[in-house]
Structure formats: structure tokens, C-alpha cells
Amino acid sequence: METKSILVVEDEEEQRELFKEFLELHGYEVTTAVNGYEALGAVRVSEPDLMILDVILPKENGYRVCRMVKEDQHNRRLQKSFPVLLVTARRLDAHPDRETMFQDFSQADGVLYKPVRLEELLEWVRSLMRGEKVTARHPD
Amino acid sequence: MSWLRFFNGKGDTGGKGPAESAEEALRWISLPNNIDHKLRELERRGWSLWVLVLGMLLLFALYIVVLYFNSDWWRRTAAGESVYTVRVLLVGFATLVLLFCAYVVSRELQLRFLKRAMIQEEITIRQQLMRSEKLASLGQLTAGVAHEILNPLNVISGRVQMLSMRAPHEPELGKALDIISEQTRRIVKITDGLRRFSHTAAEKKPLDVNDLLEKTLALLENDLRVRNIQVVRRFQPRLAAVMADADQLTQVFVNLILNAKDAMPRGGTLTLSTALDGLRGSGSRRKEVVGNRILIAVTDTGCGIPAGDLEKIFHPFFTTKEPGKGTGLGLFVCHGIIENHNGAMEVLSREGEGTTFRISLPAV
């Protein structure tokens, strides 16, 4: 079985390294991007099997990046319709309703909140790659 | 990706535009002049009444002078003769003047009472504004702080989890790592508590839309007057109430009015109308008009919206304003608020002629 590739988009190096190390440990090929533009460029150069996307990013935020990717997939500008998993610390936002609206707008396949339980992340990555829909939920 | 053209250069969705929330919008508007203006208007009316009284007294004096020169009543009265017509006229005039004075005095008292009430109301509005502003900034602060905490926490807990996966054979290390994980969960709980403390949920109460529109206008009217925008109110009297959150609905109105203002840089007319869709109250005119839905319309005579953009204006991040001027979230948030209130929102516009936003909300 060929190695599945994951694109991790994170602006903080420590977070990026954490996800990269953990996912590589479980046999995935991980590429990284540090901001929204880079992420959009990276999916055009080579499409991953899954994208893990932070929301608060420089240059272009995660919601918009996700929406653009999803629209490109819809318009067949991107070949694979790979799933996108949003990873965010914004669950304490002052406007939870608006936060939900943004998530709906982004059309992300799943939302995980920081701090992430790595086992949960792995579980989600596996089920998303199997093409299963996972529903976003708050931890605890 | 057509909407990408209107990208406004702000990457962070947390970025705030001028009219993204009611509090923020209100911060742009000067409050105190408006109430002063209203009081001055009232005072002017009071003065005109005094002028009337003075005029009447002068007229009375003139009347006596005219009588003095044109008849012999003065001589006859001086001679001790009682002139009936003159007495009747005098008493009549005196009564009239007294009545008028009484009216003016009561009016003056009423004015003073009104003034005090208005000042009190102004104070209350300001206090409410300050409170909601404080709450909002507290919410933003906690959200910001929580975000800053949760990001490093993610690294800490992630590293700990990876360590405990790699070192399952060392019980002591495992125990220490468990403790660290346990404590990180505690920090998450604390930040959760912060949110519950600062977050104020929508509080729906029966509201009079006319009243709310009037209050919103009171806060924005100065700004509109400066920009040569005439405000026309077409409120249906005795409108039924809606169940809504006053702050959120005010936010919608502020957004729409400020958008209308931006659409009319050279001035124009802003028309606010309310109406009731459905049945009318039976019988007595004093009864409230009852019906199914309250309709609210905000109409401007501004530049209008190109037909191609009409369907996009409720999309998030859609803006035609200059970079940095708008986030493209105003109408998106408005739409969300109205939908949360089981209402609907639509737009009618013709380029160069103006725009109308129509909102319908279920009546109580």
C-alpha cells in the first residue's frame, strides 16, 4: 500500500513539528505550509490525501483557504477531493454562533479543537481518509 | 472563486470592521450633541409661547390706547360712571390672558419634567452602552487570552502524549506524564470557565421595533445630518411586538443604516418604514395592530448595487469597500442574526437609484 500524504498548515513551528512528527510516526508522508498562500500553492503543486489546517494563519485565514480548496475541488480544478480537517483554538471565541457560521462557510470535513488529543487526531485522520464523514464536536 | 476578487486584505476573520458590532459602531458616533439638540428644540418652543403672551399683553395695551382716543369711556369712568361694555371687555381679556399664562406655566413645568426624564434616559442609554461595550471587550479579551493559552498548551499536551507513547515501559516517567496531561486538562477547563463567564447569550424579549429604530436613529442621526442625509420615518403606529434580542437587532439596524450612509456620499434620503403583514386588529382604533409578521424596510437613494453583486452581498467576506474599510462581514452577520430570529432578509436594488433592505420578523 502506498504511503498517504498529509499537508499540515500551521504558522507556529512547534505545532507544525508536533503534527509532522506524530503523523510520520504513524507512517504518513507529511508536507508543511506556514501560511494561507503557501497552503494554496502547495495543493496545486501536489495534492495531498488530507489537509490539516489551522485557522489563524498569516496572509489568508484557514476558513477561506478551506473554502477555496473546496470550491476548486467542486469546479474540478483540483483532481482529488481530499478532506480538510480544521484544527483551531478558537472554541472560546466571544461569538460562538459566528464561529459556527464560519465553520459552515468553510465547508471543512471536520473541526478539531486545541489542545488536540493525538489519538483522536489519528482516529479522525484515518476515518476521513476512508471517506467517512466526521462531525465536529467540542472536547469533553 | 469570484468572491476572491473582493478580498479585503485582512487575513484574520477576527478582524473588526466599523460596523461589525453595535458597540463598535456606536463608538464612532458622538452621543452628547444629539440630546442637546433635542433639548434646545424644546426650549425654543417654550420661548415662542412666552413671546406670544407678551404679544397679547401688548395687544391689550394697544386696545386700551385705541379706546382712549376713540371714545369717551375714559372720561365717563373717571366721572364715576360704570361703563358695562368696557367692564365686560376688560374682564374677558384678563381671563384670556390668565388662561394663557396658566397654559404656558404648565407647559414650562412639563418641559422641565421632560428635560429631566430625557437626561435620565440619556444616562441610562450611556450606561447600557458602556456595560455592553465592557462585556464585549471582556469577551474579546478572554477569547484572545484563551487562544494564546491553548496554542502553547496544544504543543505541551501533544509532546507529553508522544512521550508517553514512546516510553510505556518506564512507570515513573509514565506517571509524571499522566500528571502533566491531567494538569493541562485543568487549564482547558479554566479557559472554558472564562468563556462561560464572559459570554452573554442572546436574550430574547418582546420588543417594539419602532422604538428600537427610533433609539438607533437617535444615536446615528447626528452622523447622518452631517452627511446631508434626510431621514424619513414611515412607522406604523401601535405595531405588534417581536421576540428579539435588543442588542443584536440594534446591531442589524446600525449596520443597515451605516451601509445606507456609505451608499450616499453626496447625501440623499434614508427612509425607515415598518409595517405589519397580516390581519388588522378588529374594532377600536386604540387596539394594537395584530398580525403575522413585522416588516421593516431600510431604503436609501444611494448608488445601488450592481445586479451581478446582488446575490453575493450576504456572503461572508464580500465587500466592495476599499481595503481596510470593511471586512465584508456586516451583512453576513445581519443575515445570521435575522435567521436566528426566524426572520428573513432580502435586498432590492437598482444601480444609481438606490437600495432597499427588507426584513420580516415573526410578530408575537
Boltz contact constraints between the chains, C-beta under 6 A:
constraints:
  - contact:
      token1: [A, 14]
      token2: [B, 155]
      max_distance: 6.0
  - contact:
      token1: [A, 15]
      token2: [B, 155]
      max_distance: 6.0
  - contact:
      token1: [A, 18]
      token2: [B, 155]
      max_distance: 6.0
  - contact:
      token1: [A, 18]
      token2: [B, 158]
      max_distance: 6.0
  - contact:
      token1: [A, 22]
      token2: [B, 162]
      max_distance: 6.0
  - contact:
      token1: [A, 59]
      token2: [B, 11]
      max_distance: 6.0
  - contact:
      token1: [A, 60]
      token2: [B, 11]
      max_distance: 6.0
  - contact:
      token1: [A, 61]
      token2: [B, 11]
      max_distance: 6.0
  - contact:
      token1: [A, 61]
      token2: [B, 12]
      max_distance: 6.0
  - contact:
      token1: [A, 61]
      token2: [B, 13]
      max_distance: 6.0
  - contact:
      token1: [A, 63]
      token2: [B, 13]
      max_distance: 6.0
  - contact:
      token1: [A, 68]
      token2: [B, 1]
      max_distance: 6.0
  - contact:
      token1: [A, 71]
      token2: [B, 1]
      max_distance: 6.0
  - contact:
      token1: [A, 89]
      token2: [B, 147]
      max_distance: 6.0
  - contact:
      token1: [A, 89]
      token2: [B, 150]
      max_distance: 6.0
  - contact:
      token1: [A, 89]
      token2: [B, 151]
      max_distance: 6.0
  - contact:
      token1: [A, 92]
      token2: [B, 143]
      max_distance: 6.0
  - contact:
      token1: [A, 92]
      token2: [B, 146]
      max_distance: 6.0
  - contact:
      token1: [A, 92]
      token2: [B, 191]
      max_distance: 6.0
  - contact:
      token1: [A, 92]
      token2: [B, 195]
      max_distance: 6.0
  - contact:
      token1: [A, 93]
      token2: [B, 143]
      max_distance: 6.0
  - contact:
      token1: [A, 94]
      token2: [B, 139]
      max_distance: 6.0
  - contact:
      token1: [A, 94]
      token2: [B, 140]
      max_distance: 6.0
  - contact:
      token1: [A, 94]
      token2: [B, 143]
      max_distance: 6.0
  - contact:
      token1: [A, 101]
      token2: [B, 336]
      max_distance: 6.0
  - contact:
      token1: [A, 102]
      token2: [B, 13]
      max_distance: 6.0
  - contact:
      token1: [A, 105]
      token2: [B, 316]
      max_distance: 6.0
  - contact:
      token1: [A, 114]
      token2: [B, 150]
      max_distance: 6.0
  - contact:
      token1: [A, 114]
      token2: [B, 154]
      max_distance: 6.0
  - contact:
      token1: [A, 115]
      token2: [B, 153]
      max_distance: 6.0
  - contact:
      token1: [A, 115]
      token2: [B, 154]
      max_distance: 6.0
  - contact:
      token1: [A, 115]
      token2: [B, 157]
      max_distance: 6.0
  - contact:
      token1: [A, 118]
      token2: [B, 161]
      max_distance: 6.0
